[in-house]
Amino acid sequence: MSVLKTIAIYVVAVLVGTFLVSLANTHIDLQALAGIGAQIPLAVRIDAIGRDLTGFGPTLLVLITIGFAIAFPVAGWISRWLGAGWRHFGFALAGAVAVIVMVSSITLFYQVALEATITPVASSRELAGLLTLSLGGLIAGLLFAALKPAAHAT
């Protein structure tokens, strides 16, 4: 497979992961508001998704790009070592873990460097929210594994 095709597949995975994580972030935040009685019409939900994609999306894109750049080569190496049967699982896990690490790193940065006690990505305050965000990375990892053939047959 050509390097350009591999890069294109990587970019698609990053874009899909970014979109899905941003979408999950918006949904979790809006559901929290609905849980305390706020009425959130569909038009407001759609507007919030757009605002999150344009506001949070660029930062998220950079973080997911970095996270996948580390996680996917590791997943490829491990899947070659374990065998082809582990490839899709490995890339899915790598995508999910990359999102968890990147989102958690934001909070850690705020705590250490800024001495702040806030969780900048509110949807990740609880484990269920963080795991929901990681589903975007999981799906992106699966997509990458499905679109890019294994580097070496095992």
C-alpha positions in Angstrom: 0.0 0.0 0.0 1.3 3.4 -0.9 2.3 5.9 1.8 -0.2 8.4 0.4 -3.1 5.9 0.7 -2.1 5.1 4.3 -2.0 8.8 5.2 -5.4 9.3 3.6 -6.9 6.4 5.6 -5.3 7.8 8.7 -6.8 11.2 8.0 -10.2 9.7 7.5 -9.9 7.8 10.8 -8.8 11.0 12.6 -11.7 13.0 11.1 -14.3 10.3 12.0 -12.9 10.0 15.5 -12.9 13.8 16.0 -16.5 14.1 14.7 -17.7 11.2 16.9 -16.0 12.3 20.1 -17.3 15.9 19.6 -20.8 14.5 18.9 -20.6 12.4 22.1 -19.3 15.3 24.1 -22.2 17.5 23.0 -24.8 14.8 23.7 -23.5 14.1 27.2 -23.5 17.8 28.1 -27.0 18.3 26.7 -28.3 15.2 28.4 -26.9 16.5 31.7 -28.9 19.8 31.2 -32.0 17.8 30.2 -31.6 15.8 33.4 -32.1 18.8 35.5 -35.1 19.9 33.6 -33.9 22.0 30.7 -35.9 21.7 27.5 -33.6 21.3 24.6 -35.3 21.3 21.2 -33.8 19.6 18.2 -32.8 22.9 16.6 -30.8 23.8 19.7 -29.2 20.3 19.8 -28.1 20.7 16.1 -26.8 24.2 16.8 -24.8 22.9 19.8 -23.3 20.1 17.7 -22.1 22.7 15.1 -20.7 25.0 17.8 -18.8 22.1 19.4 -17.4 21.0 16.1 -16.2 24.5 15.3 -15.2 25.4 18.9 -13.9 22.2 20.5 -13.3 20.4 17.2 -10.0 22.0 16.2 -8.3 21.3 19.6 -9.8 17.8 19.6 -8.5 17.2 16.1 -5.0 18.0 17.1 -5.2 15.8 20.2 -6.7 12.9 18.3 -4.1 13.3 15.5 -1.3 13.1 18.1 -3.0 10.2 20.0 -3.6 8.1 17.0 -0.1 8.8 15.6 1.2 7.1 18.8 -1.5 4.5 19.3 -1.9 3.1 15.8 1.7 2.1 15.1 1.8 0.5 18.5 -1.4 -1.4 17.7 0.0 -2.5 14.4 3.2 -3.8 16.0 1.3 -5.7 18.7 -1.2 -7.2 16.2 1.7 -8.5 14.1 3.2 -10.0 17.3 -0.1 -11.5 18.5 -1.5 -12.5 15.1 -3.9 -11.2 12.5 -6.9 -12.2 14.6 -6.1 -9.5 17.1 -5.7 -6.7 14.5 -9.2 -5.1 14.6 -9.5 -5.5 18.3 -6.0 -3.9 18.8 -6.8 -0.9 16.6 -10.2 -0.4 18.2 -8.6 -0.6 21.7 -5.8 1.8 20.6 -8.3 4.3 19.3 -10.3 4.2 22.5 -7.3 4.4 24.8 -5.9 7.3 22.7 -9.0 9.3 23.4 -9.0 8.5 27.1 -5.4 9.5 27.4 -5.8 12.7 25.4 -8.9 13.9 27.3 -7.4 12.9 30.6 -4.2 14.8 29.7 -6.2 18.0 29.3 -7.5 17.6 32.9 -4.1 16.8 34.2 -2.6 19.8 32.4 -5.1 22.1 34.1 -4.4 20.5 37.5 -0.6 20.6 37.3 0.3 23.5 35.1 -2.6 25.9 35.9 -3.3 24.6 39.4 -7.0 24.5 38.5 -9.6 22.1 39.9 -11.9 22.1 36.9 -12.5 19.3 34.4 -12.2 21.2 31.1 -14.0 18.5 29.1 -17.1 18.4 31.3 -18.4 15.2 29.7 -15.4 13.3 31.0 -16.0 14.1 34.7 -17.6 10.7 35.2 -16.2 7.3 34.0 -19.4 6.7 31.9 -18.8 10.0 30.1 -15.2 9.3 29.5 -16.0 5.8 28.2 -18.7 7.2 25.9 -16.2 9.7 24.4 -13.8 6.8 23.9 -16.3 5.0 21.7 -15.5 7.6 19.0 -11.8 6.5 19.1 -12.9 2.8 19.1 -14.9 3.2 16.0 -12.1 5.3 14.3 -9.6 2.5 15.2 -11.9 -0.1 13.7 -12.3 2.0 10.6 -8.5 2.3 10.2 -8.0 -1.4 10.6 -10.8 -2.2 8.1 -9.5 0.2 5.5 -5.7 -0.4 5.8 -4.5 -3.9 5.2 -2.0 -5.4 7.6 1.6 -4.3 6.8 2.8 -7.9 7.0 0.8 -11.1 6.6 0.9 -13.2 9.7 
